[in-house]
Amino acid sequence: KSNVKYSLRSELVVEKMDVFRRILVLDTSISETSNSELME
């Protein structure tokens, strides 16, 4: 039982990390595009 709980929890953590990474990538790409627009 505890093993299943642990695996579920770790999967949730991995999913959160994945989402966080995607948000970070989106954030950097958005800031980069806005910066390039400002440069012109």
PDB file of N, CA, C and O in Angstrom:
ATOM      1  N   LYS A   1       0.842  -1.209   0.000  1.00  0.00           N
ATOM      2  CA  LYS A   1       0.000   0.000   0.000  1.00  0.00           C
ATOM      3  C   LYS A   1       0.880   1.264   0.000  1.00  0.00           C
ATOM      4  O   LYS A   1       0.743   2.140  -0.853  1.00  0.00           O
ATOM      5  N   SER A   2       1.763   1.321   0.963  1.00  0.00           N
ATOM      6  CA  SER A   2       2.614   2.510   1.060  1.00  0.00           C
ATOM      7  C   SER A   2       3.449   2.683  -0.211  1.00  0.00           C
ATOM      8  O   SER A   2       3.738   3.801  -0.636  1.00  0.00           O
ATOM      9  N   ASN A   3       3.826   1.560  -0.800  1.00  0.00           N
ATOM     10  CA  ASN A   3       4.624   1.631  -2.026  1.00  0.00           C
ATOM     11  C   ASN A   3       3.828   2.310  -3.138  1.00  0.00           C
ATOM     12  O   ASN A   3       4.356   3.159  -3.856  1.00  0.00           O
ATOM     13  N   VAL A   4       2.574   1.938  -3.275  1.00  0.00           N
ATOM     14  CA  VAL A   4       1.720   2.541  -4.304  1.00  0.00           C
ATOM     15  C   VAL A   4       1.564   4.029  -4.027  1.00  0.00           C
ATOM     16  O   VAL A   4       1.633   4.849  -4.943  1.00  0.00           O
ATOM     17  N   LYS A   5       1.358   4.368  -2.779  1.00  0.00           N
ATOM     18  CA  LYS A   5       1.208   5.792  -2.422  1.00  0.00           C
ATOM     19  C   LYS A   5       2.461   6.563  -2.813  1.00  0.00           C
ATOM     20  O   LYS A   5       2.380   7.660  -3.365  1.00  0.00           O
ATOM     21  N   TYR A   6       3.608   5.985  -2.525  1.00  0.00           N
ATOM     22  CA  TYR A   6       4.867   6.666  -2.829  1.00  0.00           C
ATOM     23  C   TYR A   6       5.027   6.884  -4.336  1.00  0.00           C
ATOM     24  O   TYR A   6       5.391   7.971  -4.784  1.00  0.00           O
ATOM     25  N   SER A   7       4.749   5.831  -5.105  1.00  0.00           N
ATOM     26  CA  SER A   7       4.897   5.944  -6.563  1.00  0.00           C
ATOM     27  C   SER A   7       3.935   7.008  -7.103  1.00  0.00           C
ATOM     28  O   SER A   7       4.299   7.797  -7.975  1.00  0.00           O
ATOM     29  N   LEU A   8       2.728   7.021  -6.585  1.00  0.00           N
ATOM     30  CA  LEU A   8       1.749   8.021  -7.026  1.00  0.00           C
ATOM     31  C   LEU A   8       2.254   9.418  -6.708  1.00  0.00           C
ATOM     32  O   LEU A   8       2.154  10.327  -7.533  1.00  0.00           O
ATOM     33  N   ARG A   9       2.788   9.580  -5.525  1.00  0.00           N
ATOM     34  CA  ARG A   9       3.283  10.897  -5.106  1.00  0.00           C
ATOM     35  C   ARG A   9       4.449  11.334  -5.993  1.00  0.00           C
ATOM     36  O   ARG A   9       4.509  12.482  -6.433  1.00  0.00           O
ATOM     37  N   SER A  10       5.365  10.416  -6.248  1.00  0.00           N
ATOM     38  CA  SER A  10       6.515  10.761  -7.085  1.00  0.00           C
ATOM     39  C   SER A  10       6.057  11.125  -8.494  1.00  0.00           C
ATOM     40  O   SER A  10       6.606  12.033  -9.117  1.00  0.00           O
ATOM     41  N   GLU A  11       5.046  10.411  -8.991  1.00  0.00           N
ATOM     42  CA  GLU A  11       4.527  10.739 -10.325  1.00  0.00           C
ATOM     43  C   GLU A  11       3.952  12.148 -10.330  1.00  0.00           C
ATOM     44  O   GLU A  11       4.140  12.897 -11.288  1.00  0.00           O
ATOM     45  N   LEU A  12       3.256  12.505  -9.269  1.00  0.00           N
ATOM     46  CA  LEU A  12       2.677  13.846  -9.171  1.00  0.00           C
ATOM     47  C   LEU A  12       3.782  14.889  -9.170  1.00  0.00           C
ATOM     48  O   LEU A  12       3.680  15.920  -9.835  1.00  0.00           O
ATOM     49  N   VAL A  13       4.828  14.613  -8.424  1.00  0.00           N
ATOM     50  CA  VAL A  13       5.949  15.556  -8.351  1.00  0.00           C
ATOM     51  C   VAL A  13       6.576  15.732  -9.731  1.00  0.00           C
ATOM     52  O   VAL A  13       6.898  16.846 -10.144  1.00  0.00           O
ATOM     53  N   VAL A  14       6.743  14.619 -10.430  1.00  0.00           N
ATOM     54  CA  VAL A  14       7.337  14.686 -11.771  1.00  0.00           C
ATOM     55  C   VAL A  14       6.448  15.520 -12.690  1.00  0.00           C
ATOM     56  O   VAL A  14       6.939  16.333 -13.474  1.00  0.00           O
ATOM     57  N   GLU A  15       5.148  15.312 -12.588  1.00  0.00           N
ATOM     58  CA  GLU A  15       4.223  16.083 -13.432  1.00  0.00           C
ATOM     59  C   GLU A  15       4.329  17.570 -13.108  1.00  0.00           C
ATOM     60  O   GLU A  15       4.347  18.409 -14.008  1.00  0.00           O
ATOM     61  N   LYS A  16       4.399  17.887 -11.827  1.00  0.00           N
ATOM     62  CA  LYS A  16       4.519  19.302 -11.427  1.00  0.00           C
ATOM     63  C   LYS A  16       5.798  19.896 -11.990  1.00  0.00           C
ATOM     64  O   LYS A  16       5.796  21.010 -12.514  1.00  0.00           O
ATOM     65  N   MET A  17       6.889  19.149 -11.879  1.00  0.00           N
ATOM     66  CA  MET A  17       8.166  19.643 -12.393  1.00  0.00           C
ATOM     67  C   MET A  17       8.062  19.877 -13.902  1.00  0.00           C
ATOM     68  O   MET A  17       8.574  20.868 -14.423  1.00  0.00           O
ATOM     69  N   ASP A  18       7.395  18.955 -14.595  1.00  0.00           N
ATOM     70  CA  ASP A  18       7.231  19.076 -16.041  1.00  0.00           C
ATOM     71  C   ASP A  18       6.462  20.347 -16.383  1.00  0.00           C
ATOM     72  O   ASP A  18       6.858  21.107 -17.267  1.00  0.00           O
ATOM     73  N   VAL A  19       5.376  20.565 -15.682  1.00  0.00           N
ATOM     74  CA  VAL A  19       4.560  21.758 -15.927  1.00  0.00           C
ATOM     75  C   VAL A  19       5.378  23.010 -15.639  1.00  0.00           C
ATOM     76  O   VAL A  19       5.346  23.972 -16.406  1.00  0.00           O
ATOM     77  N   PHE A  20       6.110  22.990 -14.533  1.00  0.00           N
ATOM     78  CA  PHE A  20       6.927  24.143 -14.160  1.00  0.00           C
ATOM     79  C   PHE A  20       7.969  24.433 -15.241  1.00  0.00           C
ATOM     80  O   PHE A  20       8.215  25.587 -15.594  1.00  0.00           O
ATOM     81  N   ARG A  21       8.577  23.360 -15.761  1.00  0.00           N
ATOM     82  CA  ARG A  21       9.598  23.523 -16.803  1.00  0.00           C
ATOM     83  C   ARG A  21       8.965  24.134 -18.052  1.00  0.00           C
ATOM     84  O   ARG A  21       9.538  25.029 -18.674  1.00  0.00           O
ATOM     85  N   ARG A  22       7.780  23.644 -18.412  1.00  0.00           N
ATOM     86  CA  ARG A  22       7.103  24.179 -19.609  1.00  0.00           C
ATOM     87  C   ARG A  22       6.794  25.657 -19.409  1.00  0.00           C
ATOM     88  O   ARG A  22       6.969  26.460 -20.325  1.00  0.00           O
ATOM     89  N   ILE A  23       6.335  26.017 -18.211  1.00  0.00           N
ATOM     90  CA  ILE A  23       6.002  27.419 -17.931  1.00  0.00           C
ATOM     91  C   ILE A  23       7.260  28.270 -18.054  1.00  0.00           C
ATOM     92  O   ILE A  23       7.225  29.366 -18.613  1.00  0.00           O
ATOM     93  N   LEU A  24       8.368  27.762 -17.530  1.00  0.00           N
ATOM     94  CA  LEU A  24       9.631  28.499 -17.603  1.00  0.00           C
ATOM     95  C   LEU A  24      10.035  28.708 -19.060  1.00  0.00           C
ATOM     96  O   LEU A  24      10.433  29.806 -19.450  1.00  0.00           O
ATOM     97  N   VAL A  25       9.930  27.658 -19.852  1.00  0.00           N
ATOM     98  CA  VAL A  25      10.297  27.757 -21.270  1.00  0.00           C
ATOM     99  C   VAL A  25       9.396  28.770 -21.969  1.00  0.00           C
ATOM    100  O   VAL A  25       9.867  29.597 -22.749  1.00  0.00           O
ATOM    101  N   LEU A  26       8.115  28.699 -21.687  1.00  0.00           N
ATOM    102  CA  LEU A  26       7.170  29.652 -22.286  1.00  0.00           C
ATOM    103  C   LEU A  26       7.543  31.075 -21.876  1.00  0.00           C
ATOM    104  O   LEU A  26       7.548  31.995 -22.694  1.00  0.00           O
ATOM    105  N   ASP A  27       7.852  31.231 -20.599  1.00  0.00           N
ATOM    106  CA  ASP A  27       8.205  32.550 -20.080  1.00  0.00           C
ATOM    107  C   ASP A  27       9.431  33.106 -20.796  1.00  0.00           C
ATOM    108  O   ASP A  27       9.424  34.255 -21.238  1.00  0.00           O
ATOM    109  N   THR A  28      10.470  32.309 -20.912  1.00  0.00           N
ATOM    110  CA  THR A  28      11.701  32.792 -21.538  1.00  0.00           C
ATOM    111  C   THR A  28      11.470  33.103 -23.009  1.00  0.00           C
ATOM    112  O   THR A  28      11.973  34.107 -23.515  1.00  0.00           O
ATOM    113  N   SER A  29      10.720  32.262 -23.697  1.00  0.00           N
ATOM    114  CA  SER A  29      10.471  32.491 -25.125  1.00  0.00           C
ATOM    115  C   SER A  29       9.660  33.773 -25.312  1.00  0.00           C
ATOM    116  O   SER A  29       9.913  34.540 -26.241  1.00  0.00           O
ATOM    117  N   ILE A  30       8.701  34.001 -24.442  1.00  0.00           N
ATOM    118  CA  ILE A  30       7.875  35.211 -24.541  1.00  0.00           C
ATOM    119  C   ILE A  30       8.740  36.453 -24.295  1.00  0.00           C
ATOM    120  O   ILE A  30       8.639  37.438 -25.026  1.00  0.00           O
ATOM    121  N   SER A  31       9.576  36.402 -23.279  1.00  0.00           N
ATOM    122  CA  SER A  31      10.427  37.550 -22.967  1.00  0.00           C
ATOM    123  C   SER A  31      11.419  37.789 -24.102  1.00  0.00           C
ATOM    124  O   SER A  31      11.741  38.935 -24.416  1.00  0.00           O
ATOM    125  N   GLU A  32      11.901  36.715 -24.716  1.00  0.00           N
ATOM    126  CA  GLU A  32      12.847  36.859 -25.828  1.00  0.00           C
ATOM    127  C   GLU A  32      12.180  37.539 -27.014  1.00  0.00           C
ATOM    128  O   GLU A  32      12.769  38.425 -27.632  1.00  0.00           O
ATOM    129  N   THR A  33      10.961  37.134 -27.337  1.00  0.00           N
ATOM    130  CA  THR A  33      10.263  37.735 -28.477  1.00  0.00           C
ATOM    131  C   THR A  33       9.965  39.203 -28.195  1.00  0.00           C
ATOM    132  O   THR A  33      10.114  40.048 -29.078  1.00  0.00           O
ATOM    133  N   SER A  34       9.553  39.507 -26.994  1.00  0.00           N
ATOM    134  CA  SER A  34       9.241  40.898 -26.663  1.00  0.00           C
ATOM    135  C   SER A  34      10.521  41.735 -26.718  1.00  0.00           C
ATOM    136  O   SER A  34      10.490  42.890 -27.142  1.00  0.00           O
ATOM    137  N   ASN A  35      11.639  41.155 -26.290  1.00  0.00           N
ATOM    138  CA  ASN A  35      12.909  41.873 -26.333  1.00  0.00           C
ATOM    139  C   ASN A  35      13.311  42.160 -27.778  1.00  0.00           C
ATOM    140  O   ASN A  35      13.750  43.265 -28.099  1.00  0.00           O
ATOM    141  N   SER A  36      13.164  41.182 -28.629  1.00  0.00           N
ATOM    142  CA  SER A  36      13.534  41.366 -30.035  1.00  0.00           C
ATOM    143  C   SER A  36      12.639  42.437 -30.665  1.00  0.00           C
ATOM    144  O   SER A  36      13.094  43.222 -31.496  1.00  0.00           O
ATOM    145  N   GLU A  37      11.388  42.461 -30.271  1.00  0.00           N
ATOM    146  CA  GLU A  37      10.474  43.473 -30.810  1.00  0.00           C
ATOM    147  C   GLU A  37      10.902  44.861 -30.338  1.00  0.00           C
ATOM    148  O   GLU A  37      10.813  45.837 -31.083  1.00  0.00           O
ATOM    149  N   LEU A  38      11.366  44.934 -29.099  1.00  0.00           N
ATOM    150  CA  LEU A  38      11.796  46.221 -28.562  1.00  0.00           C
ATOM    151  C   LEU A  38      13.056  46.698 -29.279  1.00  0.00           C
ATOM    152  O   LEU A  38      13.231  47.898 -29.491  1.00  0.00           O
ATOM    153  N   MET A  39      13.922  45.781 -29.647  1.00  0.00           N
ATOM    154  CA  MET A  39      15.173  46.147 -30.297  1.00  0.00           C
ATOM    155  C   MET A  39      14.924  46.804 -31.656  1.00  0.00           C
ATOM    156  O   MET A  39      15.670  47.697 -32.057  1.00  0.00           O
ATOM    157  N   GLU A  40      13.904  46.378 -32.350  1.00  0.00           N
ATOM    158  CA  GLU A  40      13.658  46.929 -33.691  1.00  0.00           C
ATOM    159  C   GLU A  40      13.196  48.378 -33.638  1.00  0.00           C
ATOM    160  O   GLU A  40      12.947  48.985 -34.679  1.00  0.00           O
TER     161      GLU A  40
END
